Amino acid sequence: MNKVNDKPVASPCVSVCALDEDDVCTGCYRTVNEIGDWSEMDNARKREVIILANQRCRSRYGDFG
């Protein structure tokens, strides 16, 4: 097994919990559904969500968000 994939994926929460008009957190850029489902996700799905959240941040603020 790959040891990197076995490690728990940490939550990207930065304790700035406020949702925008699209129900996306303005702190971690996860959707309200992604936040609610986080504890039930496997590591692969969590990594996908982090990639999506990073893409949301970049689309809003560019590479310096």
PDB file of N, CA, C and O in Angstrom:
ATOM      1  N   MET A   1       0.835  -1.202   0.000  1.00  0.00           N
ATOM      2  CA  MET A   1       0.000   0.000   0.000  1.00  0.00           C
ATOM      3  C   MET A   1       0.866   1.248   0.000  1.00  0.00           C
ATOM      4  O   MET A   1       1.993   1.247   0.497  1.00  0.00           O
ATOM      5  N   ASN A   2       0.326   2.291  -0.558  1.00  0.00           N
ATOM      6  CA  ASN A   2       1.016   3.565  -0.591  1.00  0.00           C
ATOM      7  C   ASN A   2       0.744   4.299   0.719  1.00  0.00           C
ATOM      8  O   ASN A   2      -0.403   4.626   1.025  1.00  0.00           O
ATOM      9  N   LYS A   3       1.786   4.555   1.482  1.00  0.00           N
ATOM     10  CA  LYS A   3       1.622   5.171   2.808  1.00  0.00           C
ATOM     11  C   LYS A   3       1.019   6.571   2.733  1.00  0.00           C
ATOM     12  O   LYS A   3       0.285   6.973   3.636  1.00  0.00           O
ATOM     13  N   VAL A   4       1.316   7.319   1.669  1.00  0.00           N
ATOM     14  CA  VAL A   4       0.756   8.662   1.534  1.00  0.00           C
ATOM     15  C   VAL A   4      -0.765   8.588   1.437  1.00  0.00           C
ATOM     16  O   VAL A   4      -1.465   9.400   2.041  1.00  0.00           O
ATOM     17  N   ASN A   5      -1.277   7.622   0.683  1.00  0.00           N
ATOM     18  CA  ASN A   5      -2.722   7.503   0.511  1.00  0.00           C
ATOM     19  C   ASN A   5      -3.418   6.958   1.744  1.00  0.00           C
ATOM     20  O   ASN A   5      -4.636   7.089   1.868  1.00  0.00           O
ATOM     21  N   ASP A   6      -2.669   6.346   2.668  1.00  0.00           N
ATOM     22  CA  ASP A   6      -3.255   5.804   3.886  1.00  0.00           C
ATOM     23  C   ASP A   6      -3.448   6.859   4.972  1.00  0.00           C
ATOM     24  O   ASP A   6      -4.272   6.677   5.869  1.00  0.00           O
ATOM     25  N   LYS A   7      -2.705   7.951   4.903  1.00  0.00           N
ATOM     26  CA  LYS A   7      -2.814   8.987   5.929  1.00  0.00           C
ATOM     27  C   LYS A   7      -4.166   9.681   5.819  1.00  0.00           C
ATOM     28  O   LYS A   7      -4.645   9.943   4.715  1.00  0.00           O
ATOM     29  N   PRO A   8      -4.778   9.978   6.954  1.00  0.00           N
ATOM     30  CA  PRO A   8      -6.046  10.720   6.908  1.00  0.00           C
ATOM     31  C   PRO A   8      -5.840  12.088   6.254  1.00  0.00           C
ATOM     32  O   PRO A   8      -4.838  12.759   6.502  1.00  0.00           O
ATOM     33  N   VAL A   9      -6.779  12.481   5.436  1.00  0.00           N
ATOM     34  CA  VAL A   9      -6.721  13.787   4.786  1.00  0.00           C
ATOM     35  C   VAL A   9      -7.323  14.805   5.743  1.00  0.00           C
ATOM     36  O   VAL A   9      -8.470  14.671   6.170  1.00  0.00           O
ATOM     37  N   ALA A  10      -6.546  15.812   6.071  1.00  0.00           N
ATOM     38  CA  ALA A  10      -6.999  16.841   7.012  1.00  0.00           C
ATOM     39  C   ALA A  10      -8.055  17.728   6.367  1.00  0.00           C
ATOM     40  O   ALA A  10      -8.032  17.976   5.161  1.00  0.00           O
ATOM     41  N   SER A  11      -8.958  18.187   7.175  1.00  0.00           N
ATOM     42  CA  SER A  11      -9.975  19.121   6.709  1.00  0.00           C
ATOM     43  C   SER A  11      -9.312  20.433   6.297  1.00  0.00           C
ATOM     44  O   SER A  11      -8.409  20.913   6.982  1.00  0.00           O
ATOM     45  N   PRO A  12      -9.755  21.015   5.186  1.00  0.00           N
ATOM     46  CA  PRO A  12      -9.204  22.308   4.770  1.00  0.00           C
ATOM     47  C   PRO A  12      -9.833  23.493   5.504  1.00  0.00           C
ATOM     48  O   PRO A  12      -9.560  24.645   5.165  1.00  0.00           O
ATOM     49  N   CYS A  13     -10.662  23.225   6.491  1.00  0.00           N
ATOM     50  CA  CYS A  13     -11.327  24.289   7.240  1.00  0.00           C
ATOM     51  C   CYS A  13     -10.299  25.230   7.863  1.00  0.00           C
ATOM     52  O   CYS A  13      -9.317  24.787   8.458  1.00  0.00           O
ATOM     53  N   VAL A  14     -10.538  26.528   7.719  1.00  0.00           N
ATOM     54  CA  VAL A  14      -9.663  27.544   8.310  1.00  0.00           C
ATOM     55  C   VAL A  14     -10.416  28.385   9.341  1.00  0.00           C
ATOM     56  O   VAL A  14      -9.976  29.476   9.703  1.00  0.00           O
ATOM     57  N   SER A  15     -11.544  27.875   9.806  1.00  0.00           N
ATOM     58  CA  SER A  15     -12.369  28.526  10.833  1.00  0.00           C
ATOM     59  C   SER A  15     -12.867  29.905  10.419  1.00  0.00           C
ATOM     60  O   SER A  15     -13.022  30.795  11.255  1.00  0.00           O
ATOM     61  N   VAL A  16     -13.114  30.075   9.132  1.00  0.00           N
ATOM     62  CA  VAL A  16     -13.775  31.266   8.607  1.00  0.00           C
ATOM     63  C   VAL A  16     -15.046  30.749   7.954  1.00  0.00           C
ATOM     64  O   VAL A  16     -15.136  30.645   6.730  1.00  0.00           O
ATOM     65  N   CYS A  17     -16.014  30.431   8.780  1.00  0.00           N
ATOM     66  CA  CYS A  17     -17.201  29.707   8.321  1.00  0.00           C
ATOM     67  C   CYS A  17     -18.315  30.667   7.953  1.00  0.00           C
ATOM     68  O   CYS A  17     -19.109  31.078   8.798  1.00  0.00           O
ATOM     69  N   ALA A  18     -18.359  31.016   6.680  1.00  0.00           N
ATOM     70  CA  ALA A  18     -19.428  31.863   6.157  1.00  0.00           C
ATOM     71  C   ALA A  18     -19.695  31.411   4.731  1.00  0.00           C
ATOM     72  O   ALA A  18     -18.763  31.212   3.952  1.00  0.00           O
ATOM     73  N   LEU A  19     -20.962  31.251   4.391  1.00  0.00           N
ATOM     74  CA  LEU A  19     -21.322  30.811   3.053  1.00  0.00           C
ATOM     75  C   LEU A  19     -21.660  32.007   2.179  1.00  0.00           C
ATOM     76  O   LEU A  19     -22.304  32.958   2.623  1.00  0.00           O
ATOM     77  N   ASP A  20     -21.215  31.943   0.926  1.00  0.00           N
ATOM     78  CA  ASP A  20     -21.578  32.992  -0.020  1.00  0.00           C
ATOM     79  C   ASP A  20     -22.935  32.675  -0.646  1.00  0.00           C
ATOM     80  O   ASP A  20     -23.605  31.729  -0.231  1.00  0.00           O
ATOM     81  N   GLU A  21     -23.333  33.453  -1.630  1.00  0.00           N
ATOM     82  CA  GLU A  21     -24.645  33.278  -2.253  1.00  0.00           C
ATOM     83  C   GLU A  21     -24.788  31.949  -3.002  1.00  0.00           C
ATOM     84  O   GLU A  21     -25.902  31.533  -3.321  1.00  0.00           O
ATOM     85  N   ASP A  22     -23.664  31.286  -3.280  1.00  0.00           N
ATOM     86  CA  ASP A  22     -23.687  29.978  -3.948  1.00  0.00           C
ATOM     87  C   ASP A  22     -23.531  28.822  -2.965  1.00  0.00           C
ATOM     88  O   ASP A  22     -23.310  27.684  -3.379  1.00  0.00           O
ATOM     89  N   ASP A  23     -23.644  29.103  -1.668  1.00  0.00           N
ATOM     90  CA  ASP A  23     -23.448  28.101  -0.610  1.00  0.00           C
ATOM     91  C   ASP A  23     -22.052  27.492  -0.635  1.00  0.00           C
ATOM     92  O   ASP A  23     -21.874  26.294  -0.417  1.00  0.00           O
ATOM     93  N   VAL A  24     -21.066  28.344  -0.906  1.00  0.00           N
ATOM     94  CA  VAL A  24     -19.656  27.961  -0.856  1.00  0.00           C
ATOM     95  C   VAL A  24     -19.029  28.714   0.308  1.00  0.00           C
ATOM     96  O   VAL A  24     -19.227  29.920   0.455  1.00  0.00           O
ATOM     97  N   CYS A  25     -18.277  28.003   1.127  1.00  0.00           N
ATOM     98  CA  CYS A  25     -17.617  28.629   2.270  1.00  0.00           C
ATOM     99  C   CYS A  25     -16.559  29.617   1.781  1.00  0.00           C
ATOM    100  O   CYS A  25     -15.758  29.299   0.902  1.00  0.00           O
ATOM    101  N   THR A  26     -16.564  30.809   2.356  1.00  0.00           N
ATOM    102  CA  THR A  26     -15.597  31.830   1.960  1.00  0.00           C
ATOM    103  C   THR A  26     -14.230  31.618   2.602  1.00  0.00           C
ATOM    104  O   THR A  26     -13.284  32.350   2.311  1.00  0.00           O
ATOM    105  N   GLY A  27     -14.126  30.622   3.471  1.00  0.00           N
ATOM    106  CA  GLY A  27     -12.839  30.307   4.088  1.00  0.00           C
ATOM    107  C   GLY A  27     -12.116  29.168   3.398  1.00  0.00           C
ATOM    108  O   GLY A  27     -10.939  29.292   3.059  1.00  0.00           O
ATOM    109  N   CYS A  28     -12.815  28.053   3.185  1.00  0.00           N
ATOM    110  CA  CYS A  28     -12.166  26.861   2.613  1.00  0.00           C
ATOM    111  C   CYS A  28     -12.631  26.555   1.195  1.00  0.00           C
ATOM    112  O   CYS A  28     -12.049  25.698   0.531  1.00  0.00           O
ATOM    113  N   TYR A  29     -13.665  27.237   0.720  1.00  0.00           N
ATOM    114  CA  TYR A  29     -14.178  27.102  -0.647  1.00  0.00           C
ATOM    115  C   TYR A  29     -14.806  25.748  -0.948  1.00  0.00           C
ATOM    116  O   TYR A  29     -14.910  25.349  -2.107  1.00  0.00           O
ATOM    117  N   ARG A  30     -15.225  25.042   0.105  1.00  0.00           N
ATOM    118  CA  ARG A  30     -16.016  23.835  -0.099  1.00  0.00           C
ATOM    119  C   ARG A  30     -17.484  24.236  -0.142  1.00  0.00           C
ATOM    120  O   ARG A  30     -17.885  25.241   0.445  1.00  0.00           O
ATOM    121  N   THR A  31     -18.280  23.431  -0.848  1.00  0.00           N
ATOM    122  CA  THR A  31     -19.720  23.674  -0.859  1.00  0.00           C
ATOM    123  C   THR A  31     -20.305  23.215   0.469  1.00  0.00           C
ATOM    124  O   THR A  31     -19.674  22.470   1.219  1.00  0.00           O
ATOM    125  N   VAL A  32     -21.512  23.669   0.744  1.00  0.00           N
ATOM    126  CA  VAL A  32     -22.173  23.269   1.982  1.00  0.00           C
ATOM    127  C   VAL A  32     -22.331  21.746   2.022  1.00  0.00           C
ATOM    128  O   VAL A  32     -22.202  21.146   3.089  1.00  0.00           O
ATOM    129  N   ASN A  33     -22.606  21.119   0.887  1.00  0.00           N
ATOM    130  CA  ASN A  33     -22.730  19.660   0.848  1.00  0.00           C
ATOM    131  C   ASN A  33     -21.395  18.975   1.104  1.00  0.00           C
ATOM    132  O   ASN A  33     -21.337  17.971   1.814  1.00  0.00           O
ATOM    133  N   GLU A  34     -20.324  19.511   0.532  1.00  0.00           N
ATOM    134  CA  GLU A  34     -18.997  18.926   0.762  1.00  0.00           C
ATOM    135  C   GLU A  34     -18.607  19.023   2.234  1.00  0.00           C
ATOM    136  O   GLU A  34     -18.012  18.097   2.786  1.00  0.00           O
ATOM    137  N   ILE A  35     -18.939  20.133   2.859  1.00  0.00           N
ATOM    138  CA  ILE A  35     -18.639  20.300   4.284  1.00  0.00           C
ATOM    139  C   ILE A  35     -19.422  19.274   5.101  1.00  0.00           C
ATOM    140  O   ILE A  35     -18.866  18.619   5.982  1.00  0.00           O
ATOM    141  N   GLY A  36     -20.697  19.141   4.807  1.00  0.00           N
ATOM    142  CA  GLY A  36     -21.546  18.216   5.551  1.00  0.00           C
ATOM    143  C   GLY A  36     -21.168  16.760   5.360  1.00  0.00           C
ATOM    144  O   GLY A  36     -21.317  15.950   6.274  1.00  0.00           O
ATOM    145  N   ASP A  37     -20.682  16.427   4.179  1.00  0.00           N
ATOM    146  CA  ASP A  37     -20.338  15.038   3.864  1.00  0.00           C
ATOM    147  C   ASP A  37     -18.901  14.673   4.212  1.00  0.00           C
ATOM    148  O   ASP A  37     -18.536  13.500   4.135  1.00  0.00           O
ATOM    149  N   TRP A  38     -18.076  15.645   4.594  1.00  0.00           N
ATOM    150  CA  TRP A  38     -16.641  15.442   4.772  1.00  0.00           C
ATOM    151  C   TRP A  38     -16.307  14.234   5.648  1.00  0.00           C
ATOM    152  O   TRP A  38     -15.456  13.425   5.278  1.00  0.00           O
ATOM    153  N   SER A  39     -16.944  14.103   6.770  1.00  0.00           N
ATOM    154  CA  SER A  39     -16.580  13.034   7.712  1.00  0.00           C
ATOM    155  C   SER A  39     -16.901  11.644   7.169  1.00  0.00           C
ATOM    156  O   SER A  39     -16.349  10.654   7.648  1.00  0.00           O
ATOM    157  N   GLU A  40     -17.777  11.559   6.186  1.00  0.00           N
ATOM    158  CA  GLU A  40     -18.145  10.270   5.597  1.00  0.00           C
ATOM    159  C   GLU A  40     -17.343   9.948   4.332  1.00  0.00           C
ATOM    160  O   GLU A  40     -17.426   8.831   3.820  1.00  0.00           O
ATOM    161  N   MET A  41     -16.573  10.904   3.827  1.00  0.00           N
ATOM    162  CA  MET A  41     -15.821  10.705   2.581  1.00  0.00           C
ATOM    163  C   MET A  41     -14.581   9.862   2.819  1.00  0.00           C
ATOM    164  O   MET A  41     -13.977   9.905   3.890  1.00  0.00           O
ATOM    165  N   ASP A  42     -14.209   9.089   1.792  1.00  0.00           N
ATOM    166  CA  ASP A  42     -12.928   8.395   1.865  1.00  0.00           C
ATOM    167  C   ASP A  42     -11.827   9.374   1.453  1.00  0.00           C
ATOM    168  O   ASP A  42     -12.114  10.463   0.956  1.00  0.00           O
ATOM    169  N   ASN A  43     -10.582   8.986   1.657  1.00  0.00           N
ATOM    170  CA  ASN A  43      -9.464   9.887   1.385  1.00  0.00           C
ATOM    171  C   ASN A  43      -9.413  10.341  -0.069  1.00  0.00           C
ATOM    172  O   ASN A  43      -9.095  11.498  -0.344  1.00  0.00           O
ATOM    173  N   ALA A  44      -9.720   9.447  -0.999  1.00  0.00           N
ATOM    174  CA  ALA A  44      -9.685   9.819  -2.413  1.00  0.00           C
ATOM    175  C   ALA A  44     -10.694  10.927  -2.699  1.00  0.00           C
ATOM    176  O   ALA A  44     -10.377  11.891  -3.396  1.00  0.00           O
ATOM    177  N   ARG A  45     -11.896  10.795  -2.168  1.00  0.00           N
ATOM    178  CA  ARG A  45     -12.919  11.823  -2.387  1.00  0.00           C
ATOM    179  C   ARG A  45     -12.524  13.129  -1.711  1.00  0.00           C
ATOM    180  O   ARG A  45     -12.746  14.204  -2.268  1.00  0.00           O
ATOM    181  N   LYS A  46     -11.943  13.049  -0.520  1.00  0.00           N
ATOM    182  CA  LYS A  46     -11.493  14.269   0.163  1.00  0.00           C
ATOM    183  C   LYS A  46     -10.452  15.005  -0.674  1.00  0.00           C
ATOM    184  O   LYS A  46     -10.481  16.232  -0.767  1.00  0.00           O
ATOM    185  N   ARG A  47      -9.538  14.260  -1.281  1.00  0.00           N
ATOM    186  CA  ARG A  47      -8.529  14.901  -2.133  1.00  0.00           C
ATOM    187  C   ARG A  47      -9.185  15.573  -3.339  1.00  0.00           C
ATOM    188  O   ARG A  47      -8.775  16.661  -3.742  1.00  0.00           O
ATOM    189  N   GLU A  48     -10.195  14.932  -3.913  1.00  0.00           N
ATOM    190  CA  GLU A  48     -10.933  15.532  -5.028  1.00  0.00           C
ATOM    191  C   GLU A  48     -11.603  16.831  -4.599  1.00  0.00           C
ATOM    192  O   GLU A  48     -11.570  17.823  -5.327  1.00  0.00           O
ATOM    193  N   VAL A  49     -12.206  16.823  -3.427  1.00  0.00           N
ATOM    194  CA  VAL A  49     -12.890  18.016  -2.919  1.00  0.00           C
ATOM    195  C   VAL A  49     -11.888  19.146  -2.691  1.00  0.00           C
ATOM    196  O   VAL A  49     -12.187  20.303  -2.987  1.00  0.00           O
ATOM    197  N   ILE A  50     -10.724  18.828  -2.178  1.00  0.00           N
ATOM    198  CA  ILE A  50      -9.702  19.861  -1.968  1.00  0.00           C
ATOM    199  C   ILE A  50      -9.280  20.464  -3.305  1.00  0.00           C
ATOM    200  O   ILE A  50      -9.099  21.677  -3.405  1.00  0.00           O
ATOM    201  N   ILE A  51      -9.123  19.636  -4.324  1.00  0.00           N
ATOM    202  CA  ILE A  51      -8.782  20.146  -5.656  1.00  0.00           C
ATOM    203  C   ILE A  51      -9.888  21.060  -6.169  1.00  0.00           C
ATOM    204  O   ILE A  51      -9.610  22.141  -6.689  1.00  0.00           O
ATOM    205  N   LEU A  52     -11.135  20.636  -6.027  1.00  0.00           N
ATOM    206  CA  LEU A  52     -12.261  21.464  -6.461  1.00  0.00           C
ATOM    207  C   LEU A  52     -12.312  22.784  -5.696  1.00  0.00           C
ATOM    208  O   LEU A  52     -12.559  23.837  -6.283  1.00  0.00           O
ATOM    209  N   ALA A  53     -12.081  22.725  -4.395  1.00  0.00           N
ATOM    210  CA  ALA A  53     -12.095  23.941  -3.576  1.00  0.00           C
ATOM    211  C   ALA A  53     -10.984  24.894  -4.012  1.00  0.00           C
ATOM    212  O   ALA A  53     -11.198  26.104  -4.091  1.00  0.00           O
ATOM    213  N   ASN A  54      -9.808  24.355  -4.294  1.00  0.00           N
ATOM    214  CA  ASN A  54      -8.707  25.195  -4.775  1.00  0.00           C
ATOM    215  C   ASN A  54      -9.050  25.831  -6.114  1.00  0.00           C
ATOM    216  O   ASN A  54      -8.713  26.990  -6.353  1.00  0.00           O
ATOM    217  N   GLN A  55      -9.714  25.089  -6.985  1.00  0.00           N
ATOM    218  CA  GLN A  55     -10.137  25.640  -8.272  1.00  0.00           C
ATOM    219  C   GLN A  55     -11.152  26.760  -8.078  1.00  0.00           C
ATOM    220  O   GLN A  55     -11.105  27.771  -8.778  1.00  0.00           O
ATOM    221  N   ARG A  56     -12.062  26.584  -7.137  1.00  0.00           N
ATOM    222  CA  ARG A  56     -13.045  27.647  -6.852  1.00  0.00           C
ATOM    223  C   ARG A  56     -12.342  28.910  -6.364  1.00  0.00           C
ATOM    224  O   ARG A  56     -12.678  30.019  -6.780  1.00  0.00           O
ATOM    225  N   CYS A  57     -11.382  28.734  -5.493  1.00  0.00           N
ATOM    226  CA  CYS A  57     -10.639  29.882  -4.965  1.00  0.00           C
ATOM    227  C   CYS A  57      -9.896  30.601  -6.090  1.00  0.00           C
ATOM    228  O   CYS A  57      -9.951  31.826  -6.194  1.00  0.00           O
ATOM    229  N   ARG A  58      -9.201  29.833  -6.930  1.00  0.00           N
ATOM    230  CA  ARG A  58      -8.449  30.440  -8.034  1.00  0.00           C
ATOM    231  C   ARG A  58      -9.372  31.136  -9.027  1.00  0.00           C
ATOM    232  O   ARG A  58      -9.027  32.188  -9.563  1.00  0.00           O
ATOM    233  N   SER A  59     -10.537  30.558  -9.274  1.00  0.00           N
ATOM    234  CA  SER A  59     -11.452  31.193 -10.229  1.00  0.00           C
ATOM    235  C   SER A  59     -11.983  32.515  -9.676  1.00  0.00           C
ATOM    236  O   SER A  59     -12.325  33.420 -10.437  1.00  0.00           O
ATOM    237  N   ARG A  60     -12.047  32.617  -8.369  1.00  0.00           N
ATOM    238  CA  ARG A  60     -12.527  33.845  -7.743  1.00  0.00           C
ATOM    239  C   ARG A  60     -11.412  34.878  -7.565  1.00  0.00           C
ATOM    240  O   ARG A  60     -11.628  36.067  -7.800  1.00  0.00           O
ATOM    241  N   TYR A  61     -10.231  34.436  -7.156  1.00  0.00           N
ATOM    242  CA  TYR A  61      -9.166  35.365  -6.785  1.00  0.00           C
ATOM    243  C   TYR A  61      -7.898  35.234  -7.612  1.00  0.00           C
ATOM    244  O   TYR A  61      -6.945  35.976  -7.373  1.00  0.00           O
ATOM    245  N   GLY A  62      -7.848  34.332  -8.563  1.00  0.00           N
ATOM    246  CA  GLY A  62      -6.621  34.104  -9.313  1.00  0.00           C
ATOM    247  C   GLY A  62      -5.673  33.251  -8.493  1.00  0.00           C
ATOM    248  O   GLY A  62      -6.085  32.640  -7.507  1.00  0.00           O
ATOM    249  N   ASP A  63      -4.429  33.203  -8.880  1.00  0.00           N
ATOM    250  CA  ASP A  63      -3.445  32.346  -8.214  1.00  0.00           C
ATOM    251  C   ASP A  63      -3.003  32.874  -6.857  1.00  0.00           C
ATOM    252  O   ASP A  63      -2.223  32.213  -6.172  1.00  0.00           O
ATOM    253  N   PHE A  64      -3.478  34.041  -6.453  1.00  0.00           N
ATOM    254  CA  PHE A  64      -3.028  34.626  -5.193  1.00  0.00           C
ATOM    255  C   PHE A  64      -4.123  34.662  -4.149  1.00  0.00           C
ATOM    256  O   PHE A  64      -4.037  35.445  -3.204  1.00  0.00           O
ATOM    257  N   GLY A  65      -5.185  33.812  -4.292  1.00  0.00           N
ATOM    258  CA  GLY A  65      -6.317  33.803  -3.366  1.00  0.00           C
ATOM    259  C   GLY A  65      -6.003  33.272  -2.021  1.00  0.00           C
ATOM    260  O   GLY A  65      -6.881  33.217  -1.160  1.00  0.00           O
TER     261      GLY A  65
END
